[in-house]
């Protein structure tokens, strides 16, 4: 019987071999071959930047009649100062809610159901993304729906209160794991004074008092065309997507670069090795070594 550890080591060796083979293969290609591959790739992936700075990326694949619409915004936990931990994540939860085009609670959900769409979002350190997958014949309606959510959120108090409880529930589930306290303490040690820039889930007291005004402030700073990328993939026509991008976003005014007016603070490297011990109700001891990095 092969142990899970042996399987992991074997799979790791295979992955390393695959990566090495890939690098050797690329290195062996001549400039002409590389240009040919790049030309072939551009048949499927095309990219334009609108006058307002919005990036539009299209990946065509006509295997099945489905399409995915995605927005990537340069936000995430790295924009969080101390005292705002978790606000980027909370904004993600408020994206698929009432907006200027669909101003009542749950209208977004009703419209997405009519389109046969499924949707979700994720928050990471340096970006927040929102995506919707739907049948190709609903694509135009999906782009219109996602554009409304991106450009005109309402942040209704009743919806914010409902999502606050959802996010606090996520926090509770994380906190119920004995490893949560360990990772939190490790992060604070690796990034002294800057843990807020890494703290995606947030802090309970911050989440409990989040307001619509804070959501609007994030929107004004980061949810602007020159800080956003629209990606559409699947059974789509690139030229039609670029036309839709101009239609729904062409009049969206460019804003100031949020990272010039409010630059991200540099995380100072550790000057010495630090050891920590976190006691939790577990049956075995876990030892972990971590390094700070870029």
Secondary structure as the mmCIF struct_conf table of DSSP 4:
data_model
#
loop_
_struct_conf.conf_type_id
_struct_conf.id
_struct_conf.beg_label_comp_id
_struct_conf.beg_label_asym_id
_struct_conf.beg_label_seq_id
_struct_conf.end_label_comp_id
_struct_conf.end_label_asym_id
_struct_conf.end_label_seq_id
HELX_RH_AL_P HELX_RH_AL_P1 UNK A 4 UNK A 28
BEND BEND1 UNK A 29 UNK A 29
HELX_RH_AL_P HELX_RH_AL_P2 UNK A 31 UNK A 42
TURN_TY1_P TURN_TY1_P1 UNK A 43 UNK A 44
STRN STRN1 UNK A 45 UNK A 49
TURN_TY1_P TURN_TY1_P2 UNK A 51 UNK A 52
BEND BEND2 UNK A 53 UNK A 53
STRN STRN2 UNK A 55 UNK A 60
BEND BEND3 UNK A 63 UNK A 65
STRN STRN3 UNK A 66 UNK A 73
BEND BEND4 UNK A 74 UNK A 74
BEND BEND5 UNK A 76 UNK A 76
HELX_RH_3T_P HELX_RH_3T_P1 UNK A 77 UNK A 79
HELX_LH_PP_P HELX_LH_PP_P1 UNK A 80 UNK A 81
TURN_TY1_P TURN_TY1_P3 UNK A 82 UNK A 83
TURN_TY1_P TURN_TY1_P4 UNK A 85 UNK A 86
HELX_RH_AL_P HELX_RH_AL_P3 UNK A 87 UNK A 94
TURN_TY1_P TURN_TY1_P5 UNK A 95 UNK A 96
BEND BEND6 UNK A 97 UNK A 97
STRN STRN4 UNK A 99 UNK A 99
BEND BEND7 UNK A 100 UNK A 102
BEND BEND8 UNK A 104 UNK A 104
TURN_TY1_P TURN_TY1_P6 UNK A 105 UNK A 106
HELX_RH_AL_P HELX_RH_AL_P4 UNK A 107 UNK A 114
TURN_TY1_P TURN_TY1_P7 UNK A 115 UNK A 116
STRN STRN5 UNK A 118 UNK A 123
BEND BEND9 UNK A 125 UNK A 126
STRN STRN6 UNK A 128 UNK A 135
HELX_RH_3T_P HELX_RH_3T_P2 UNK A 136 UNK A 138
HELX_RH_AL_P HELX_RH_AL_P5 UNK A 139 UNK A 151
STRN STRN7 UNK A 153 UNK A 153
HELX_RH_AL_P HELX_RH_AL_P6 UNK A 157 UNK A 175
TURN_TY1_P TURN_TY1_P8 UNK A 176 UNK A 176
BEND BEND10 UNK A 177 UNK A 177
HELX_RH_AL_P HELX_RH_AL_P7 UNK A 178 UNK A 190
TURN_TY1_P TURN_TY1_P9 UNK A 191 UNK A 193
HELX_RH_3T_P HELX_RH_3T_P3 UNK A 195 UNK A 197
TURN_TY1_P TURN_TY1_P10 UNK A 198 UNK A 198
BEND BEND11 UNK A 200 UNK A 201
HELX_RH_AL_P HELX_RH_AL_P8 UNK A 204 UNK A 208
TURN_TY1_P TURN_TY1_P11 UNK A 209 UNK A 209
HELX_RH_AL_P HELX_RH_AL_P9 UNK A 212 UNK A 222
BEND BEND12 UNK A 224 UNK A 224
HELX_RH_3T_P HELX_RH_3T_P4 UNK A 225 UNK A 227
STRN STRN8 UNK A 228 UNK A 234
BEND BEND13 UNK A 235 UNK A 235
HELX_RH_AL_P HELX_RH_AL_P10 UNK A 238 UNK A 249
TURN_TY1_P TURN_TY1_P12 UNK A 250 UNK A 251
BEND BEND14 UNK A 252 UNK A 252
HELX_RH_AL_P HELX_RH_AL_P11 UNK A 258 UNK A 261
BEND BEND15 UNK A 262 UNK A 262
HELX_LH_PP_P HELX_LH_PP_P2 UNK A 263 UNK A 270
BEND BEND16 UNK A 271 UNK A 272
BEND BEND17 UNK A 281 UNK A 281
BEND BEND18 UNK A 283 UNK A 284
#
